[in-house]
């Protein structure tokens, strides 16, 4: 501890829980077993957030700002994993 004057960490920026994913898929009428592709950040940064594609080609996507900062809007509310509530980066 005497040798470490400061410590740097990276923040994950929180991580949505499974309930949040379930509501997003249900809002877009896509069942779990239909999902062929899932991405938190679409096809690039800052692509759609989140993005899902079903086996039949249907797509569901949200805008980053709407999903993370406007609490999920119609598919919300955005909820986090329990461990995020205890993380100093979350507080």
Chimera marker file (.cmm) of the C-alpha trace (Angstrom):
<marker_set name="trace">
<marker id="1" x="0.000" y="0.000" z="0.000" r="1" g="1" b="0" radius="0.5"/>
<marker id="2" x="2.875" y="2.388" z="0.678" r="1" g="1" b="0" radius="0.5"/>
<marker id="3" x="4.210" y="1.923" z="-2.839" r="1" g="1" b="0" radius="0.5"/>
<marker id="4" x="0.842" y="2.484" z="-4.551" r="1" g="1" b="0" radius="0.5"/>
<marker id="5" x="0.009" y="6.174" z="-4.588" r="1" g="1" b="0" radius="0.5"/>
<marker id="6" x="-3.039" y="5.648" z="-6.794" r="1" g="1" b="0" radius="0.5"/>
<marker id="7" x="-4.867" y="2.817" z="-8.502" r="1" g="1" b="0" radius="0.5"/>
<marker id="8" x="-6.663" y="2.984" z="-11.828" r="1" g="1" b="0" radius="0.5"/>
<marker id="9" x="-9.582" y="0.809" z="-12.765" r="1" g="1" b="0" radius="0.5"/>
<marker id="10" x="-11.929" y="0.643" z="-15.687" r="1" g="1" b="0" radius="0.5"/>
<marker id="11" x="-15.645" y="0.887" z="-15.196" r="1" g="1" b="0" radius="0.5"/>
<marker id="12" x="-17.934" y="-1.566" z="-16.924" r="1" g="1" b="0" radius="0.5"/>
<marker id="13" x="-20.639" y="1.109" z="-17.055" r="1" g="1" b="0" radius="0.5"/>
<marker id="14" x="-23.131" y="-1.310" z="-15.449" r="1" g="1" b="0" radius="0.5"/>
<marker id="15" x="-24.651" y="-4.354" z="-17.054" r="1" g="1" b="0" radius="0.5"/>
<marker id="16" x="-28.338" y="-4.993" z="-17.605" r="1" g="1" b="0" radius="0.5"/>
<marker id="17" x="-29.822" y="-8.032" z="-15.905" r="1" g="1" b="0" radius="0.5"/>
<marker id="18" x="-31.747" y="-10.912" z="-17.487" r="1" g="1" b="0" radius="0.5"/>
<marker id="19" x="-35.130" y="-9.370" z="-16.647" r="1" g="1" b="0" radius="0.5"/>
<marker id="20" x="-34.188" y="-6.340" z="-18.716" r="1" g="1" b="0" radius="0.5"/>
<marker id="21" x="-33.258" y="-8.555" z="-21.682" r="1" g="1" b="0" radius="0.5"/>
<marker id="22" x="-36.509" y="-10.508" z="-21.278" r="1" g="1" b="0" radius="0.5"/>
<marker id="23" x="-38.603" y="-7.317" z="-21.395" r="1" g="1" b="0" radius="0.5"/>
<marker id="24" x="-36.731" y="-6.024" z="-24.441" r="1" g="1" b="0" radius="0.5"/>
<marker id="25" x="-37.304" y="-9.264" z="-26.370" r="1" g="1" b="0" radius="0.5"/>
<marker id="26" x="-40.938" y="-9.537" z="-25.258" r="1" g="1" b="0" radius="0.5"/>
<marker id="27" x="-41.576" y="-5.947" z="-26.306" r="1" g="1" b="0" radius="0.5"/>
<marker id="28" x="-40.409" y="-6.883" z="-29.807" r="1" g="1" b="0" radius="0.5"/>
<marker id="29" x="-42.266" y="-10.238" z="-29.831" r="1" g="1" b="0" radius="0.5"/>
<marker id="30" x="-39.110" y="-12.331" z="-30.062" r="1" g="1" b="0" radius="0.5"/>
<marker id="31" x="-38.806" y="-15.494" z="-27.966" r="1" g="1" b="0" radius="0.5"/>
<marker id="32" x="-35.440" y="-16.527" z="-26.484" r="1" g="1" b="0" radius="0.5"/>
<marker id="33" x="-35.223" y="-19.612" z="-28.659" r="1" g="1" b="0" radius="0.5"/>
<marker id="34" x="-35.737" y="-17.480" z="-31.784" r="1" g="1" b="0" radius="0.5"/>
<marker id="35" x="-32.696" y="-15.263" z="-31.141" r="1" g="1" b="0" radius="0.5"/>
<marker id="36" x="-29.918" y="-15.942" z="-33.593" r="1" g="1" b="0" radius="0.5"/>
<marker id="37" x="-27.820" y="-12.875" z="-32.833" r="1" g="1" b="0" radius="0.5"/>
<marker id="38" x="-27.607" y="-10.620" z="-29.764" r="1" g="1" b="0" radius="0.5"/>
<marker id="39" x="-25.374" y="-7.576" z="-29.409" r="1" g="1" b="0" radius="0.5"/>
<marker id="40" x="-25.243" y="-4.982" z="-26.693" r="1" g="1" b="0" radius="0.5"/>
<marker id="41" x="-23.662" y="-2.427" z="-29.043" r="1" g="1" b="0" radius="0.5"/>
<marker id="42" x="-25.111" y="-3.288" z="-32.452" r="1" g="1" b="0" radius="0.5"/>
<marker id="43" x="-22.673" y="-3.416" z="-35.328" r="1" g="1" b="0" radius="0.5"/>
<marker id="44" x="-20.142" y="-0.871" z="-34.177" r="1" g="1" b="0" radius="0.5"/>
<marker id="45" x="-19.844" y="1.807" z="-31.590" r="1" g="1" b="0" radius="0.5"/>
<marker id="46" x="-22.191" y="3.494" z="-30.954" r="1" g="1" b="0" radius="0.5"/>
<marker id="47" x="-24.457" y="1.150" z="-32.913" r="1" g="1" b="0" radius="0.5"/>
<marker id="48" x="-27.969" y="0.220" z="-31.805" r="1" g="1" b="0" radius="0.5"/>
<marker id="49" x="-28.083" y="-0.752" z="-28.159" r="1" g="1" b="0" radius="0.5"/>
<marker id="50" x="-29.234" y="-3.459" z="-27.735" r="1" g="1" b="0" radius="0.5"/>
<marker id="51" x="-29.697" y="-5.330" z="-31.002" r="1" g="1" b="0" radius="0.5"/>
<marker id="52" x="-31.323" y="-8.713" z="-31.590" r="1" g="1" b="0" radius="0.5"/>
<marker id="53" x="-32.025" y="-10.676" z="-34.765" r="1" g="1" b="0" radius="0.5"/>
<marker id="54" x="-34.375" y="-13.639" z="-34.895" r="1" g="1" b="0" radius="0.5"/>
<marker id="55" x="-33.804" y="-16.677" z="-37.118" r="1" g="1" b="0" radius="0.5"/>
<marker id="56" x="-36.568" y="-15.460" z="-39.452" r="1" g="1" b="0" radius="0.5"/>
<marker id="57" x="-34.751" y="-12.136" z="-39.997" r="1" g="1" b="0" radius="0.5"/>
<marker id="58" x="-36.819" y="-9.916" z="-37.691" r="1" g="1" b="0" radius="0.5"/>
<marker id="59" x="-34.698" y="-7.314" z="-35.953" r="1" g="1" b="0" radius="0.5"/>
<marker id="60" x="-35.148" y="-5.473" z="-32.680" r="1" g="1" b="0" radius="0.5"/>
<marker id="61" x="-32.966" y="-2.587" z="-31.687" r="1" g="1" b="0" radius="0.5"/>
<marker id="62" x="-32.893" y="0.378" z="-29.385" r="1" g="1" b="0" radius="0.5"/>
<marker id="63" x="-30.997" y="3.621" z="-29.316" r="1" g="1" b="0" radius="0.5"/>
<marker id="64" x="-28.128" y="3.817" z="-26.850" r="1" g="1" b="0" radius="0.5"/>
<marker id="65" x="-29.355" y="6.986" z="-25.137" r="1" g="1" b="0" radius="0.5"/>
<marker id="66" x="-32.937" y="5.734" z="-24.880" r="1" g="1" b="0" radius="0.5"/>
<marker id="67" x="-31.950" y="2.364" z="-23.465" r="1" g="1" b="0" radius="0.5"/>
<marker id="68" x="-29.303" y="3.427" z="-20.954" r="1" g="1" b="0" radius="0.5"/>
<marker id="69" x="-30.218" y="6.995" z="-20.019" r="1" g="1" b="0" radius="0.5"/>
<marker id="70" x="-33.964" y="7.214" z="-20.563" r="1" g="1" b="0" radius="0.5"/>
<marker id="71" x="-34.516" y="4.006" z="-18.635" r="1" g="1" b="0" radius="0.5"/>
<marker id="72" x="-35.509" y="1.755" z="-21.499" r="1" g="1" b="0" radius="0.5"/>
<marker id="73" x="-38.609" y="3.746" z="-22.468" r="1" g="1" b="0" radius="0.5"/>
<marker id="74" x="-41.429" y="1.439" z="-23.565" r="1" g="1" b="0" radius="0.5"/>
<marker id="75" x="-39.394" y="-1.737" z="-23.000" r="1" g="1" b="0" radius="0.5"/>
<marker id="76" x="-38.145" y="-0.466" z="-19.622" r="1" g="1" b="0" radius="0.5"/>
<marker id="77" x="-37.434" y="0.091" z="-16.947" r="1" g="1" b="0" radius="0.5"/>
<marker id="78" x="-33.760" y="-0.667" z="-17.343" r="1" g="1" b="0" radius="0.5"/>
<marker id="79" x="-32.609" y="-2.852" z="-14.468" r="1" g="1" b="0" radius="0.5"/>
<marker id="80" x="-29.125" y="-3.929" z="-13.472" r="1" g="1" b="0" radius="0.5"/>
<marker id="81" x="-27.442" y="-6.973" z="-12.021" r="1" g="1" b="0" radius="0.5"/>
<marker id="82" x="-27.462" y="-6.980" z="-8.197" r="1" g="1" b="0" radius="0.5"/>
<marker id="83" x="-23.669" y="-6.659" z="-8.058" r="1" g="1" b="0" radius="0.5"/>
<marker id="84" x="-23.827" y="-3.271" z="-9.812" r="1" g="1" b="0" radius="0.5"/>
<marker id="85" x="-25.535" y="-1.788" z="-6.744" r="1" g="1" b="0" radius="0.5"/>
<marker id="86" x="-22.497" y="-2.640" z="-4.633" r="1" g="1" b="0" radius="0.5"/>
<marker id="87" x="-19.855" y="-1.417" z="-7.088" r="1" g="1" b="0" radius="0.5"/>
<marker id="88" x="-18.149" y="1.873" z="-6.264" r="1" g="1" b="0" radius="0.5"/>
<marker id="89" x="-18.219" y="2.818" z="-9.967" r="1" g="1" b="0" radius="0.5"/>
<marker id="90" x="-22.023" y="2.569" z="-9.940" r="1" g="1" b="0" radius="0.5"/>
<marker id="91" x="-22.535" y="4.826" z="-6.926" r="1" g="1" b="0" radius="0.5"/>
<link id1="1" id2="2" r="1" g="1" b="0" radius="0.2"/>
<link id1="2" id2="3" r="1" g="1" b="0" radius="0.2"/>
<link id1="3" id2="4" r="1" g="1" b="0" radius="0.2"/>
<link id1="4" id2="5" r="1" g="1" b="0" radius="0.2"/>
<link id1="5" id2="6" r="1" g="1" b="0" radius="0.2"/>
<link id1="6" id2="7" r="1" g="1" b="0" radius="0.2"/>
<link id1="7" id2="8" r="1" g="1" b="0" radius="0.2"/>
<link id1="8" id2="9" r="1" g="1" b="0" radius="0.2"/>
<link id1="9" id2="10" r="1" g="1" b="0" radius="0.2"/>
<link id1="10" id2="11" r="1" g="1" b="0" radius="0.2"/>
<link id1="11" id2="12" r="1" g="1" b="0" radius="0.2"/>
<link id1="12" id2="13" r="1" g="1" b="0" radius="0.2"/>
<link id1="13" id2="14" r="1" g="1" b="0" radius="0.2"/>
<link id1="14" id2="15" r="1" g="1" b="0" radius="0.2"/>
<link id1="15" id2="16" r="1" g="1" b="0" radius="0.2"/>
<link id1="16" id2="17" r="1" g="1" b="0" radius="0.2"/>
<link id1="17" id2="18" r="1" g="1" b="0" radius="0.2"/>
<link id1="18" id2="19" r="1" g="1" b="0" radius="0.2"/>
<link id1="19" id2="20" r="1" g="1" b="0" radius="0.2"/>
<link id1="20" id2="21" r="1" g="1" b="0" radius="0.2"/>
<link id1="21" id2="22" r="1" g="1" b="0" radius="0.2"/>
<link id1="22" id2="23" r="1" g="1" b="0" radius="0.2"/>
<link id1="23" id2="24" r="1" g="1" b="0" radius="0.2"/>
<link id1="24" id2="25" r="1" g="1" b="0" radius="0.2"/>
<link id1="25" id2="26" r="1" g="1" b="0" radius="0.2"/>
<link id1="26" id2="27" r="1" g="1" b="0" radius="0.2"/>
<link id1="27" id2="28" r="1" g="1" b="0" radius="0.2"/>
<link id1="28" id2="29" r="1" g="1" b="0" radius="0.2"/>
<link id1="29" id2="30" r="1" g="1" b="0" radius="0.2"/>
<link id1="30" id2="31" r="1" g="1" b="0" radius="0.2"/>
<link id1="31" id2="32" r="1" g="1" b="0" radius="0.2"/>
<link id1="32" id2="33" r="1" g="1" b="0" radius="0.2"/>
<link id1="33" id2="34" r="1" g="1" b="0" radius="0.2"/>
<link id1="34" id2="35" r="1" g="1" b="0" radius="0.2"/>
<link id1="35" id2="36" r="1" g="1" b="0" radius="0.2"/>
<link id1="36" id2="37" r="1" g="1" b="0" radius="0.2"/>
<link id1="37" id2="38" r="1" g="1" b="0" radius="0.2"/>
<link id1="38" id2="39" r="1" g="1" b="0" radius="0.2"/>
<link id1="39" id2="40" r="1" g="1" b="0" radius="0.2"/>
<link id1="40" id2="41" r="1" g="1" b="0" radius="0.2"/>
<link id1="41" id2="42" r="1" g="1" b="0" radius="0.2"/>
<link id1="42" id2="43" r="1" g="1" b="0" radius="0.2"/>
<link id1="43" id2="44" r="1" g="1" b="0" radius="0.2"/>
<link id1="44" id2="45" r="1" g="1" b="0" radius="0.2"/>
<link id1="45" id2="46" r="1" g="1" b="0" radius="0.2"/>
<link id1="46" id2="47" r="1" g="1" b="0" radius="0.2"/>
<link id1="47" id2="48" r="1" g="1" b="0" radius="0.2"/>
<link id1="48" id2="49" r="1" g="1" b="0" radius="0.2"/>
<link id1="49" id2="50" r="1" g="1" b="0" radius="0.2"/>
<link id1="50" id2="51" r="1" g="1" b="0" radius="0.2"/>
<link id1="51" id2="52" r="1" g="1" b="0" radius="0.2"/>
<link id1="52" id2="53" r="1" g="1" b="0" radius="0.2"/>
<link id1="53" id2="54" r="1" g="1" b="0" radius="0.2"/>
<link id1="54" id2="55" r="1" g="1" b="0" radius="0.2"/>
<link id1="55" id2="56" r="1" g="1" b="0" radius="0.2"/>
<link id1="56" id2="57" r="1" g="1" b="0" radius="0.2"/>
<link id1="57" id2="58" r="1" g="1" b="0" radius="0.2"/>
<link id1="58" id2="59" r="1" g="1" b="0" radius="0.2"/>
<link id1="59" id2="60" r="1" g="1" b="0" radius="0.2"/>
<link id1="60" id2="61" r="1" g="1" b="0" radius="0.2"/>
<link id1="61" id2="62" r="1" g="1" b="0" radius="0.2"/>
<link id1="62" id2="63" r="1" g="1" b="0" radius="0.2"/>
<link id1="63" id2="64" r="1" g="1" b="0" radius="0.2"/>
<link id1="64" id2="65" r="1" g="1" b="0" radius="0.2"/>
<link id1="65" id2="66" r="1" g="1" b="0" radius="0.2"/>
<link id1="66" id2="67" r="1" g="1" b="0" radius="0.2"/>
<link id1="67" id2="68" r="1" g="1" b="0" radius="0.2"/>
<link id1="68" id2="69" r="1" g="1" b="0" radius="0.2"/>
<link id1="69" id2="70" r="1" g="1" b="0" radius="0.2"/>
<link id1="70" id2="71" r="1" g="1" b="0" radius="0.2"/>
<link id1="71" id2="72" r="1" g="1" b="0" radius="0.2"/>
<link id1="72" id2="73" r="1" g="1" b="0" radius="0.2"/>
<link id1="73" id2="74" r="1" g="1" b="0" radius="0.2"/>
<link id1="74" id2="75" r="1" g="1" b="0" radius="0.2"/>
<link id1="75" id2="76" r="1" g="1" b="0" radius="0.2"/>
<link id1="76" id2="77" r="1" g="1" b="0" radius="0.2"/>
<link id1="77" id2="78" r="1" g="1" b="0" radius="0.2"/>
<link id1="78" id2="79" r="1" g="1" b="0" radius="0.2"/>
<link id1="79" id2="80" r="1" g="1" b="0" radius="0.2"/>
<link id1="80" id2="81" r="1" g="1" b="0" radius="0.2"/>
<link id1="81" id2="82" r="1" g="1" b="0" radius="0.2"/>
<link id1="82" id2="83" r="1" g="1" b="0" radius="0.2"/>
<link id1="83" id2="84" r="1" g="1" b="0" radius="0.2"/>
<link id1="84" id2="85" r="1" g="1" b="0" radius="0.2"/>
<link id1="85" id2="86" r="1" g="1" b="0" radius="0.2"/>
<link id1="86" id2="87" r="1" g="1" b="0" radius="0.2"/>
<link id1="87" id2="88" r="1" g="1" b="0" radius="0.2"/>
<link id1="88" id2="89" r="1" g="1" b="0" radius="0.2"/>
<link id1="89" id2="90" r="1" g="1" b="0" radius="0.2"/>
<link id1="90" id2="91" r="1" g="1" b="0" radius="0.2"/>
</marker_set>
